[in-house]
Amino acid sequence: MTPTITQRTDKKRTRIFKGWGMAGQRRYERTSFFTPVKLTVLPDGPSIETNSFDISLGGVGLNSTVFIEPGKDVILRFHVADRLPDCKDEKIFGRVAYSRADEDVNRMGIEFLQPIHDSTHPSLTAILNSL
């Protein structure tokens, strides 16, 4: 399944994926998604265990005990092998779009360098379609 590209009246393009579309100023609608994610800061940075709280085709929201500066490139390893039959853990390259320290946890927004697509991330696509 390939996302459909549509044209909006304000000249911004948005992708619609199984009924997903624009939400506010975001390119992709987010949905709640809770799963462990291993984040590695590139090129040689630390690897930390985080937890996602939402996801879209273009990025993911994470909670972490470690603060990562915006602009850092990262690799995300989603631990999703047990979510659906035939799912495997998947790796995605991204960039920290924002990072905010809250009282108990650091919240980060990670923008994927390429949107999730069934040809490159079949397990995540299947999970998103099931939500």
C-alpha positions in Angstrom: 0.0 0.0 0.0 1.5 3.4 -1.0 0.4 6.6 0.6 -1.7 8.9 -1.6 -0.5 12.4 -2.2 -3.2 15.1 -2.3 -3.0 18.9 -2.8 -4.4 21.3 -0.2 -5.8 24.7 -0.9 -3.0 26.4 1.0 -0.5 24.9 -1.4 1.0 22.5 1.2 1.1 18.8 0.3 -0.1 16.3 2.8 -0.1 12.5 2.6 -3.1 10.5 3.5 -2.5 7.0 4.8 -5.6 4.9 5.6 -7.6 8.0 6.4 -4.7 9.8 8.1 -4.2 13.5 7.1 -3.1 16.9 8.3 -3.6 17.8 11.9 -3.0 21.5 12.6 0.4 22.5 11.1 1.7 18.9 11.1 2.3 17.1 7.8 1.0 13.8 9.3 -1.6 12.9 11.8 -0.3 11.4 15.0 -1.7 8.5 16.9 -0.9 7.1 20.4 1.8 4.4 20.1 3.5 2.9 23.1 6.5 0.6 22.5 10.2 0.4 23.5 12.6 2.2 21.2 16.4 2.1 21.3 17.8 5.5 20.2 21.5 5.8 19.1 22.9 9.2 18.6 25.1 9.4 15.4 27.9 9.0 14.6 29.3 7.5 17.8 26.9 8.7 20.5 25.3 6.8 23.3 22.5 4.3 22.8 19.6 4.7 25.2 16.4 2.9 25.8 13.3 5.1 25.4 9.6 4.6 25.0 7.4 6.0 22.3 4.1 7.8 23.2 2.9 8.6 19.7 3.8 8.1 16.0 3.0 9.3 12.5 4.3 8.5 9.1 6.8 11.3 9.5 8.1 10.9 13.1 7.7 9.7 16.6 7.4 11.1 20.1 9.7 9.6 22.7 10.1 9.8 26.5 13.7 9.4 27.7 15.8 9.8 30.8 18.6 11.4 28.7 18.3 14.9 27.1 19.3 14.9 23.4 19.8 18.3 21.7 17.6 19.2 18.7 19.4 18.7 15.4 21.2 15.5 16.3 20.9 12.6 13.8 19.8 9.3 15.4 19.0 5.7 14.6 15.8 4.4 16.1 15.2 0.6 16.6 11.6 -0.1 17.3 10.9 -3.2 19.3 7.7 -4.4 17.6 8.4 -8.0 16.9 5.7 -9.2 19.3 2.9 -6.7 18.2 1.5 -8.6 15.3 2.2 -12.0 13.6 5.1 -11.8 11.2 6.3 -8.4 12.6 10.0 -7.8 13.0 11.9 -5.1 14.9 12.7 -2.2 12.5 15.3 0.5 12.2 14.7 4.1 11.1 17.0 7.0 10.6 15.8 10.3 12.1 16.7 13.7 13.5 15.7 15.2 16.8 13.2 18.0 15.9 12.6 19.1 19.5 13.6 18.1 23.0 12.0 19.3 26.2 12.9 18.5 29.8 9.8 17.9 32.0 9.9 17.1 35.7 10.2 13.3 35.4 11.3 12.7 31.8 12.7 14.3 28.7 10.2 14.5 25.8 11.6 14.4 22.2 10.1 14.7 18.8 12.0 12.7 16.2 11.5 13.4 12.5 12.1 10.4 10.3 14.5 11.2 7.4 12.1 9.3 5.1 8.4 8.7 5.9 7.3 5.2 7.0 6.4 3.2 3.9 5.3 -0.4 3.5 8.2 -1.2 1.1 10.8 -0.1 3.6 9.1 -0.6 7.0 6.5 -3.4 6.6 6.1 -4.1 10.3 5.6 -0.5 11.4 3.2 0.0 8.4 1.2 -3.1 9.4 1.0 -1.9 13.1 -0.1 1.6 12.0 -2.8 0.1 9.8 -4.1 -1.9 12.8 -4.4 1.1 15.1 
